[in-house]
């Protein structure tokens, strides 16, 4: 399959890329990992006249902790997130997420920025960032905007990014003590989209009471969803099998799945319940230091 | 539509070519450089038959534009054999019958080669995880795993010698 013709630019500075983007507007597409965009172009579902390749801009792939945040450059490859000891040790929910995206070959090119900006509700990072209450940095010629993950996704494949902005960084707040999180994905086979995915992040106090809970859902709505009711319910509860069971039922109610070849509405809703139970259980185990 | 001049090192040899932006890297390898060892399987980023190493990392060459490879270092299946000697991973596929129809083999070899570069004693689970983006429609995975283990053993022997 051959994509239609397009003009190609490979800017080497962010300013140059932003200038091109402002000039060509919605006729242009940014190329990062290309693992969603190139297949769409080959199928001619995406037909950008101008392709702006941001892979040659230095500094967009940095990964470090700064001012209480894990800062992930938009061009960071999924394989690098998967392999970074800092992520594995301190942000295991991000490790869980990165390692189930696409397949190992796809992850060598795919980027976190592309995963978010593409805004496919089946993509895995969004649910995790919702659970973590992360921030997304959008850069334009006029400066930066910091957008809470919860405000970023507006509809199917649609975000609040302006046509002349580039998603440049993801900022994840460093978890408080006694925090734990996990991402659990149900897929038919490696490389397939999630049937359902659930991200859960919790913080407990010395008595085992849940101080904070974040729950994000993958591929059960037109956007990634935050299970607000389940989160609110858990706050102030002792985090145990009973409260997890009830929270999982609330999360299932928050899901808005559609029936497709991956399953019926009832099946997917029930899988949200099952996966929320598993994600919260693992999050609790990590918060109490029982597993890494 | 404007073309772009690219320079790519493939199997240690520097190549220069004028390419259309939409030219996929797998077509560049097969049709421009005539390196047809890299296969086109599904053409939809699923099967991994087109796997090559880009700066040492296995990627699907049907999902990369040739212009993106400008200035990069590439290894294809043709680059595994050195001085008439099969690479241990090729020898492993031979010895352990790691192929049936052979269509997925170039991709399997490249992914396994990359795995063995940083892990010369992979467990079966690690091998299966590494090749989970490479599909064998003959379902010959058992022997593919054995082939990789054979190669790992050969490499360890070589390192010890």
Boltz contact constraints between the chains, C-beta under 6 A:
constraints:
  - contact:
      token1: [A, 1]
      token2: [B, 43]
      max_distance: 6.0
  - contact:
      token1: [A, 3]
      token2: [B, 22]
      max_distance: 6.0
  - contact:
      token1: [A, 5]
      token2: [B, 1]
      max_distance: 6.0
  - contact:
      token1: [A, 5]
      token2: [B, 22]
      max_distance: 6.0
  - contact:
      token1: [A, 6]
      token2: [B, 21]
      max_distance: 6.0
  - contact:
      token1: [A, 8]
      token2: [B, 21]
      max_distance: 6.0
  - contact:
      token1: [A, 8]
      token2: [B, 67]
      max_distance: 6.0
  - contact:
      token1: [A, 35]
      token2: [B, 63]
      max_distance: 6.0
  - contact:
      token1: [A, 38]
      token2: [B, 63]
      max_distance: 6.0
  - contact:
      token1: [A, 39]
      token2: [B, 45]
      max_distance: 6.0
  - contact:
      token1: [A, 103]
      token2: [B, 132]
      max_distance: 6.0
  - contact:
      token1: [A, 103]
      token2: [B, 133]
      max_distance: 6.0
  - contact:
      token1: [A, 104]
      token2: [B, 130]
      max_distance: 6.0
  - contact:
      token1: [A, 104]
      token2: [B, 133]
      max_distance: 6.0
  - contact:
      token1: [A, 105]
      token2: [B, 48]
      max_distance: 6.0
  - contact:
      token1: [A, 105]
      token2: [B, 58]
      max_distance: 6.0
  - contact:
      token1: [A, 105]
      token2: [B, 59]
      max_distance: 6.0
  - contact:
      token1: [A, 105]
      token2: [B, 60]
      max_distance: 6.0
  - contact:
      token1: [A, 105]
      token2: [B, 133]
      max_distance: 6.0
  - contact:
      token1: [A, 108]
      token2: [B, 57]
      max_distance: 6.0
  - contact:
      token1: [A, 108]
      token2: [B, 59]
      max_distance: 6.0
  - contact:
      token1: [A, 109]
      token2: [B, 59]
      max_distance: 6.0
  - contact:
      token1: [A, 190]
      token2: [B, 132]
      max_distance: 6.0
